[in-house]
Amino acid sequence: MTEIVDWLQGFVVDQQSPTAVTDWVSTTADAIIGDVELPDDIRPILIAAIEEHWLAFLGGVAVDDAGATELVPAAGDLSVQIARHHLGLPVLLKIYQSAQEASWDFAVDVVGHAPPDLDHESLLVWFWTKANRWFATSVELSVALYQEEVDRIRRRGDARRYELVADVLAGRSVGSTELSAELGGHPIAGVAQVAVIAHAMDADSIEGLEPALVRLASSIAGARLAVVRPGGRELWGWLAVRTTIDSVDSFEWNSRGTDPAQIRFAIGEPANGIDGFVRSHRDARAAQRVALAPRRSSAVTTYEDVAALTLLTHDPDAAERFARTVLRGLAATELAELRDTVRHVLTTADSADQVAKSLGIHKNTVRYRTQQAERLLGHPIRERAGDLVLALDYFTAFLT
């Protein structure tokens, strides 16, 4: 093994000559550029990275356990520039793969021309073990730097997008064209906007917000989604819908198994243009007060379904007094089934038989529960039915 180390030391001296370095850089760069399409302004950085990598590698090739401990500066610049050009991580990985393949061809050729009295197999193993260790560490460091830059760019873009949208929501003068441009060309003028607020119920669910929002939006054919990240546990979305719609009831929202214990959506009413962009978000924010109620068990809450209920949420004390006054004895904790039956009777056009079938009970039980509720209320359930349904909804969402 000592003979191999002695030979490697002479090899390093030869390869550090300007001519040899130029040849190596040229050959490796040609191999990479042949495999990876790169913008012209990145190629000089690539060439500098190849040279710095090679010289640094040569400095440790004859030393046992030598490998990259830090990324050479030009390679760091290359990772950052690939991120800034939005070329994607596969481009960075392909560069290293092509360089590694070129290095293998070079190593085989070098060993083939080594003195015949050397153990060529051991020399190749020694050489390639060093190279693999170098590549593995360099790739790991490059990917980390690339991802750090991607995250930084995203945060900067997210912050800029959020600031502009916050100005729009606050009523500051922002044109439709400017807003559309900041949202990546999201249609604004002459298009219905449907706002969605996605909320993570715990910190572990934050990463699932965007995939869940995208899945929800994909259930609306032809809708275009713009996403704004305000931070924390929320994600804001706007769907641009080109069809004429009066309410979100015309949509079939599909939360696709989203667990309401992890993520909940609040959806505003559709409205046109930049004013609609603002109004729908305000609707969604109001609906969210109900969507996040302690006893709420639905992943999707639309403003239209809870519009009246949102008015009560502005004054919880008054709302509780209203609910308990309207419900009277029906507010007893143990009467949840009775309250559910009354609400079902009042909010559907079903017959007693159909109500019974929906609730999985006998029709006589429906009649009995209705009579029991009327005794507790002191009047027929259809008297002040609107107040009764509202009180039932508030009680179920916030007081049970």
N, C-alpha and C positions, 0 to 999 in steps of 0.2 A: 504493500500500500504506500510505503514511503516513496517508491519510484513514481507512482501515479501523482503524488503531491508535488514531487520535484518537476515532473513534466507539466503539471497544471500551472506552476509558477512561471515557467518559460512561456506557456501558452498565453497567460495573462499579459505578460510584457509585450508579446507580439500583437495581441488584439487591442491593446491600448494605444497603438500607434494611430495617428490621425487618419491614415489611409484605410486601415482595417475598420476603424469605427465608422467611417463614412460608408464603407461597403456594407457593413452590417445594418446600419440604419436604413440605407437605400433598399436593401433586399427585404427587410422586414416591413418597411412602409409600403412597398409595392404589394406585398402579400396581403396586408391589411386593407389597403385601398381597393384591391381587387375583389375583396369579399364584402366590404362595407362601404356604402355610399355616404360620403361626408361632405359638408359644406366646405367651400374653399378656405374660409377663415379659420377652420378648425385644423386643417392639415399642418400648418407650421407648428401648432401646439402638439399634435401627434408626433411629429418628427422629433421635437425637443424631448418629449416624454420617452420615446424609444431610446434616444441617446443617453438620457440620464439613467434610465433603467439598466441599460447595458453596462455603463461604466460602474454603476453601483454594484451590479451583480458580479462583475469581474473582480471588484475589490474584495469579495468574500468567497469566491468560488474555490479557492485552495485552502480555505479554513474550515475545519470540521464544524458541522451544525450551523454554518453561515446561512442566513436567510434574511429577507426583508423585515425590518423591525419598524420601519416607518415608510410612508409613501414618498417617492421622490417628488419634488415640487411641481415639475411639469405634468406629471401624471395626475396630481391633484387638480391642476388647472384644467386638464382634459376632462376630468369627471364633472367639474363645475360647468364647463362650456357645453357639454353634452346635455346636462340638465337645463341650462338656459336656452338651448336651441330646441328643447322639447323633443329630443330624439328618442327618448325611451331607454330604459335600462337594458333591453336586449342588444342595443347598439354597443353599449359599453362592454357588455359581456362578449359580444362577437369580436370586438377589437382584441381583447385578451386571448380569446380562443385562436384567432388567426395568428397572433404573435407566438402563442405557444406551439402551434403547428410548425411555424417557420423555424422556431428554436429547435424543435425536434429534428427537422431535416438538417439543420446546421450541425447539431451534435452528432448525428449519424455520420455526416461527411467528415467532420473533424476526427472522430474516432477511427474512421476508415483509413485516414492518412497518418495516424499516429505510428510511432516506431513499432515494428513487428514484435519486439521483445517485451512490449507492455501487454498486460492482460486487458485486451480490448473490452471484454464483457464487463469487467469490474470498472473500467474507466467510464463506460457508458452509463452504468448504474450510478456511479459517483456523480457524474456530470448531471444526469437527469434528476437524481434525487434533489440536488441543489436547486435545479430549475423549477421543479414542481413545487418545492417549498416556497420559493420566491414568488411564483405566480399565485399560489393559493393565498398568501398573505397580502400581496398587492391587490388582488381582486377583492378580497374582503375589505381592505381599507378604501379602495376606490368606490365600491358600492355604498359603503357607509357615508362617504363624502358626497356622492351623487344624491343619495336619499336626503341627506341634510339640506342640500341646496334645493332639491325639489320641494321639501317641506317649507323652506324659507320663502321660496317663490309663491307657493300656495298660500302661505299665511299673509304675505304682502298683498297678493291679489284678493284674498278673502277680505282682508281689512279694508282695502280700497272699495271693493264691491259693497261691503256692509255699510261703510260710511256714506256712500252715495244713496243707497236704499234707505238708510236711516234719515237722510235729509228729505227724501221723497215722502216718507211716512210722517215726518214732522211738519209737512206742508211747505217746505222751502222750494223755491222755484228751480225745478229741474225739468228739462224738456224730454219728451218721449224718445227722441233720437239719441240723446245722451244716455238715458237709462237703458235703452235697448242695446247700445254699444257696450256698456259696462256689463250687461248680462249676456254677453256673447251672441248678440243678434236676436235675443228673445223678442218676439213680436209684441208691441205695446199698443200702438194706435189702431183703432178700428177692430180690435180683437177682445173677446171676453177674457177676463182674468179671474182665475179661481185660486185663492190663496189657501195654502196648507201649512199648518204649524205642526211639526213632528217633535214629540217630547220623549226623552228617555227617562223612565221612572227610576232608574238607578245609574250610577256611574259606569257599571259594567255594560250597559246597553247603548252607550253613546256611539260606539263603533258601528252599531247596527242601524243607526238612524238613516243614513243616506241610502243604503241598499233597500231598506224598507220603504222609503219615500219613492224611490225609483220604481219599485214594484207596484206601489199603489197608483202612481201616475200612469203606468203602462196599462192599467185596466181601462183607461179612457182613450178610446181610439182617436188618433190624430192629434192628441194634445202634445204640446211642447213644454218641457219643464225647465225652469230656471231655479237654481238653488243658491241660497245665501246662508252663510255660516256665521251666526252672531256670537258663537261661543257658548260655553256652558252645556246644558243638556238639551238645547233646542237646535232645530234646523228649520229654516223657512223655505217654502217653495211656492212658485206661482206656475199654474198651468195656463198656457195660452190656447184657447179653444176657438176655432174659426167658425164653428157652427153656431146658429142662433139658438140660445138657450135662455130659459127663464129662471131655472133653479137647478141646484145640484141633484134634486130628486130625479132628474132625467138621466143621471149617471148611475152606473152600477159599480159602486166602489168595491174593490176587491182587496182586502188587506192580506189575503193569501196566508193565513195562519199566523199573522203577527200576534204575539202574545201581549194582551193589554196590561199584563203585569210588568212588561218590559218597555213597550213603546205604545204611545197613543197619538192619534191624529185629530186635529181640530180643523174643520174646513169651512171657509167662508162662502158667502153667496157670490155667484158670478156677476161681474160688472165690467163695463167696457172702458178701454183706454187707461190712461195714467190715473185718473180719478178712481176708476174701478180697481186698479192695482192697490190703491190705498184702502178703499172701502172694504174690499174683500178681506184684506189682512186684518182690519179692525174687527170684522165679523168673526174671523177665525180666532182672534185673540179673545173675544167675548165667549165664543163657544168653548174655548180651552178652559175657562173657569168651571164649566160643567164637566168637560172631558176628564179633568184631573180630580174630580170629586172623589172622596175616599171610597164610596161604595159603587162608583161607576165601574162597569165590567166590560165596556165596549171599546174596541180598538179604534173605531171611527166615530166621531161626533160631528155632525153637520150643524151649522148655525141655524138653518131652517127648522131643524127638528127641536132645537132648544132655545129659540129666540126669546120666547116669553120668560123662560126659566133664567136666562142670562140677566134679565132685568132685576130679578130677586137677589142675584149674587152680589150686587153693589152694596147691599145693607143686610148682612147675615142676621143680625139681631131682629130686625123687622121681618125678614123672611121667615125666620123660625116662628115668630109670633103668628104670622099669617098662616103658616102651614098647620100649626097645632090648633089654632082657632077654627080653621075650616074642617079639619079632620076630627076634632073632638075625640070621642072614645076610640075612633079608628086609628089613632096614633099610638096605641099600645104596642109595645115592642114585639109581643108574641103574635101579632095579627098580620104578619107579612103576607101570608097566603091570601088572606081576606082582601088586603089592599091590592094585591096583584090581580085578583079576580075582578074587583071593581074597576080598576083601570082598563082591563081588557074589555069589559062590557062597554065602557064609555068611549073607547077609542077605536072600536071596530063596528062594522055593520053586521057582524055575525049574529046568527040566531043563538038561542040558548044551547041547542045541540052542537052548533059549530064551536061556540066558546068552550063547551065541555070537552069536545074533541081536541081542541088546541091546547087546553090545560091538562088533558089527561085525567079528567074527573067525570063523574056522572052529571047529567043535566039537572037532576034534582039538587045536586050539591051547589051548582051555580045559583039556582033559585034561592036555596037556603042561605048562601053566603050573601047574596044581594039583600035579602030581607034582614039579615043580621047587621049588615053595614048600615042600612037605613035606620034601624033602631039606634045604633050608636051615633049616627049623624043627626038624628031627629028630623029628617026630611028625606024625600025620595032622592036617589043618587043622581037623577037627571036634573034636579033642581040645582042651579049654579054649577052645572057640570064642568064648565071651563075652569072655575076656581078650584074645583075638586081635583081635576086632573093635574093642574099646576101644583097644588099642594102635595099631591101624591108623588109627583116627580121630584119635587124639592126634598121631601121627607126621605124618599128612597136614596137619593144621591148624597145627601149631606147629613142626615140626622139618624140613620139607622146604624 
